[in-house]
Amino acid sequence: MSQSPFRFEGRTVLISGAGGGIGQTLVTLFHAAGARVVGADREQTSLEGLPLARTIVFDQADPKATRAAILADIAAHGVVDAVIANAGFTRAEHLGQLDDAVWASELAINLNGAYALVDPITDAMARRGSGNVVFISSVNALQHYGNPAYSAAKAGLVAYAKAIAVERGGEGVRANVVAPGSVRTPAWDHRLAANPALLDDVLPHYPLGRMVSPEEVANAALFLASDAASGITGVTIPVDAGLTAGNLRFVNDVLRGK
């Protein structure tokens, strides 16, 4: 019997931001699918207790340190079979909260750091003749939902994935994007603790009437990195409970106004 195209036995998968809410779920899912998982994060303590073959510690907000850490890992262990570029961060929610320093810092971790992570890996993948990249971006890359610097950076990942897909496809490298909407992680739990009524305001905007889970985001990433998606490259898949499809409340308001 042939192996399931969703299995990863004999393959090594690097996951950045592995200690976070989505990251830990990615680690668990890929490990369960048979992969040797390499976890990367800025603190070793955040990776403890995870089913990892090895760890890499660097701060993605520092692109030079990120590239150096990845090059050292490739020199020591060879290039991985897939990389899930998951690390990211945002603080500035509106344009009025931005200045040059804040803009630069959010692009440093969310775009420049992601490039420094992925670029040496895709170079080595291309030389080998195979490889997979999955970026965890955001619906903010597709429409404006606040956090403008973060949104610009996440949109940059979509463009970067397309560049890899087009320029590295002939060398066997695929690149795709998962764009989550609101994901029920500990970060959201903190927001809800401060404002328990927040979900009542937010959920009506989602056609499915709910947020998505880290498992749903991780499942999309696993699919795109797997052989089941062997003919898919350069695409962005929203995992957003329908948020980017449209808003029924808005549609009903418009139709009532006819």
N, C-alpha and C positions, 0 to 999 in steps of 0.2 A: 504494500500500500504506500502510495507516495505521501511525502510529508505535507502537512497543511501549509499553504502559502503565508499563513500568519505566524509561523514558527520562526525562531531565530537561533536554533541550535548551531553552534560553531561560529557565531558572529559576536562581535563586540560593538556595543552601543555606548557612546559618550552622551551624557545628559548634563547640561549646565543648569545652574540653579537647582541642583538636585535636592537640596535641603529644604526647599520651600513647599508650599501647599500642593501646587501642581507637580513640582519636581519629585516629591516623594512618591506620588501616585504613578508618575512615569517610571520611576525606578522599579516599583513593585510590579507594574504591568509587564515591562520588558523582561524583567527577571523571570516572571511566571511564564513568559513565552519562550524561555530557553536561552535568552541572551546573556552574555557576560557583560555586566553593566559597569561602566566607569562613571563615577559621580564627581562632578566639579562644583565647587562653591567657594565662597570667600573665607569660610571658617571650617576647620576640620570638625569641630564639635557638632555642626549642623548635619554632618554626614554619618555620625555614629549611629549604629543600630540598623543601618540600611543594608540590603543584600548586594554589596558591591564587590567587584573583583579588585578594584583599586580606586584610589581617589586622587584628584588634582585640586590643589588649593591656590586660588588667585582671585583678585578683585577685578571683575569685568569692567568696573569703572576706570580702570587703568589699562588701556589697550596695549601698551608696550609690555606690561607684566603678563597680560593675557597671552599675547603672541609667544612670549618667551616660554611660558609654562607649557603651551601646546606643542611648540617645537621640541622641547625637552622630552615630553611624553612620546612624541612620534619617534624621536631618536632612540628612546629606550625600549619601546614596545611595538613600533610600527603603527601605521595609521588604522583607525577604527573602521568598521564597516558602515556605521551610520552615526550621525551626530544630531541630537535634538537640542537646538539652541533655545533654551527656555528662560534663562535669567533675564530679569528686567525689573524696573522700579520707576515710580513716579510720585511726585509730591505736589507740583504746581497744577491746580485744578482749572485755573482760568488765565487768560492773557494778562490780566492785571497783576498776577502773582509772578510773572516772569521778568527776568532781567538777563543780561548777557551771561552771567555766571550760572544761573539756574538752567537756562537753555542749553548751555554747553555741557553741564553736568548730566542732564537727562539724555542728551544725544550720546554722551560718552559711554554710558552703560548700555543703553538700549539699541544703539546703532553702531557706533564706532567699536565698542567692545565686542559686539556680536560679529562684526566683520573680522576683527583681530582673532577671534576664536575660530571662525569657519574658514577663513582664507587659506591658512597653511594646511588645514585638513583637506580642503577640496583640491589643492595643488597635489598633495600626496595621493589622494583618491584617483585623480586624473592620470597620474603616472602609473598607478596600479591597473587602471581600466575599469573601476567600479566604485560605487559609493552612493550614499544617500544623505541628504540634508533635510531636516524638517525644522522650520522656524516656528516658534510659538509667538505669534504677533498679537493682534487684538482687533476687535471690530472698530476700534478707534482709527485704524488704518484705512477704513472704508468709508466712514461717516464721522461727523464731529459729535462726540459725546463728552466734551471737556478734555482736560489734560492736554493742551495743545502741543507742548514740546514732545511729550511721550507719543502723541498721535503722529507727529511728523516722523519720529524715529521708527515707529512701527510700520508706517507706510513705506519708509525706506527699506525695511526688510522685505516687503512684498516685491519692490523693484529689484532688490539684490537677488532674491530667489529666482526671478525671471532671468536675470543676467547669467546666473550659474546654469540654469536649465538650458539656455540657448548656447552659451559658449562652452559648456562642459559636457553637454549631452552626448556629443560624438565620442567622448572618452569614458562613457558609461556612468556618468554622475547625474543623479536626479536631485531636484530641489523643489520643495513644496512648502506651503504655509498653512498653519492652523490659526484661525482668528477667533479666539474665544470672546464671548460676551461676558456678562457678570458671572463669576465662578464662585461657588460657595466654599470659600477657603477660610482659614483663621483670620485673615485680614478683613473679610466681610463680617465675620462674627464680631470683631471689635467694633465695627461701624454700627452694627445692629444693637450691640450692647449700649452704645451711646444714644441711639435713636431707634427704639423698637418699632416705631411706625413707618420706618423707611421703606420696608417691603410693600406696604400698602400703597405707597406712591409709585414705586418702581415697577412692580410686577404687571400691572395692566398694559405696559408698553410691550410686553413679550407675548407673541401669539400663543405660545405654549403655557403662558401664565406662571412661569417659574424661572429661576436661575438654572444654570447648568452645573453639573458636578465635576470635580477634577477627573473622575473616571471617564466621563464623556469626552473631555478634552484629550486625555491620554489615549483613549481608544482611537480617536481620529489620527493622532500622531503615529500610533502603532500601525494602523492601516497604511498610511502614506509611506512609512519606512519599510513596509513588508513587500514581498514578492507579489502579493495580491494587487498592488498598485504599480506593477512594473511598467505599465504604459502611461503612467500619469506623471507629468513634470511641469513645473511652472504655474501651478494652480494654487488658489487660496480657498480653503474650505472654512466658512464660518461655522462655529459651534456656539450658537447664541440663542437657542430657544426661539428662533425666528425673528429676532430683533431687526436685522438688516433686511428682512423680506418686506416689512411694512408694518403699519400700526393701524389696527382695526378701529381704535377710538378715533383716530384722525379721519379715517375713511368715513365712518358714520357721521362725524361732525360735518364733513364736506357734503355728503349726500343729503343730510337734513337741511343744508343751506341752499339746495338747488331751487 
